[in-house]
Amino acid sequence: MFQEKDFNRLIQRTLLGGVFLSVFLMSAGFGLSLAGSPSGPGLLRAGLLALILTPVARVVMLVYGYWRTGESYFALASFVVLAVLAVSMLAG
Amino acid sequence: MPELTPLISLALLGFGAAIGLLGSVLGVGGGIFMVPFLVLVFGVPIHQAVAASLVAIVATSSAVAAVNVERGLANIRLGIALEVTTALGSVAGALLANRLSGAAVQLLFGLTLLPVSVLMFLKGRRALRHGPAASGPRAAKSSAFDSAFYDPAAGGHTNYEVRNMAPASGVSFFAGSLSGLLGIGGGGVVQVPVMNLLCGVPMKAAAATSNFIIGVSAAASAFVYFRRGLVPMELTGVIVTGVLLGSFLGIYVLYKARSEKLQIIFSALTLLVGLKMLFGAI
């Protein structure tokens, strides 16, 4: 049974996972840039992109979580946010 | 664009940490301070400064929300409900951006914030005089938005009911429009008073929930800047590192501080932002 505690943990892990992945990529990017490696800027860019996409991943997990807990109103609300987010990202 | 010497990097790191601390304790993004700072002090072009500031808001929001969700401080249901109208409002604001005068919107925004700051101050001062909010065992929920959290400063659980969701959604639409119109990113400076004054959410939970909300709208705008190649990679990387350090420190401060004191500090921030907007418009 998917409970509120599991749901909160899922959101927490998604957000922390995104932040730590981004910090890891950015640190590697900075380190390699200082060492004069050509792959440094690419990793830094990937780190920033991972950070920007973290809240989007969080909204995806909200849709999934509310769908699993059967709270259709909140699942729909999360889906609307995801749709608006996708449109403004792609059309901007 | 400034060259990132060790001294400049250290200054950016320190400034980022201060913004992260402010953001995580008060639930605001801090873009309203970060953009002028980068432009005026470091000579960063405005679009790059806005882009760096938006990425910094995403960093604060993601790091802080992760911890606040686990502690029950961020009210996810309230957050997602307000996110719907905020997101729709930001699209409307972006569409209206070319039709309305920026100065007129700024004037209206500034004038709205002044009474809000007075109300926040009075509410915080009254609560400080009469002691912390009622605490006790968790009460039965009367709506899906009601929640509770453990407050170490009050020495117990704080239960709260969420009121006036319909007008709050309307004001959130307005907050979203402002972020689209004025490019103020998250708009936490509107969301916190909406939750605190209109919905009756305690300041701590309002700040945590606002932090949860603002990452989404900032991410949407940040992605557009990123795709257009306007994010200054190294400068943003340094600021984000500072912001993350400050945010994690802020999580501790938010947990320990009293809601009423935060409310009074927030009222000062609202006054400052309101005056800045008024002077910017005149």
Interface residues (C-beta under 8 A of the other chain):
Chain A: N8 R9 I11 Q12 L15 L16 G18 V19 S22 V23 M26 G29 F30 S33 P41 L44 R45 G47 L48 L49 L51 I52 L53 T54 P55 V56 R58 V59 L62 E71 Y73 F74 A77 S78 V80 V81 V84 L85 V87 S88 M89 G92
Chain B: V55 V58 A59 S61 S62 A63 A65 A66 V67 V69 E70 G72 I76 R77 I80 A81 E83 V84 A87 L88 S90 V91 A94 A144 G215 V216 A218 A219 A220 S221 A222 F223 V224 F226 R227 V231 M233 E234 T236 G237 V240 T241 L244
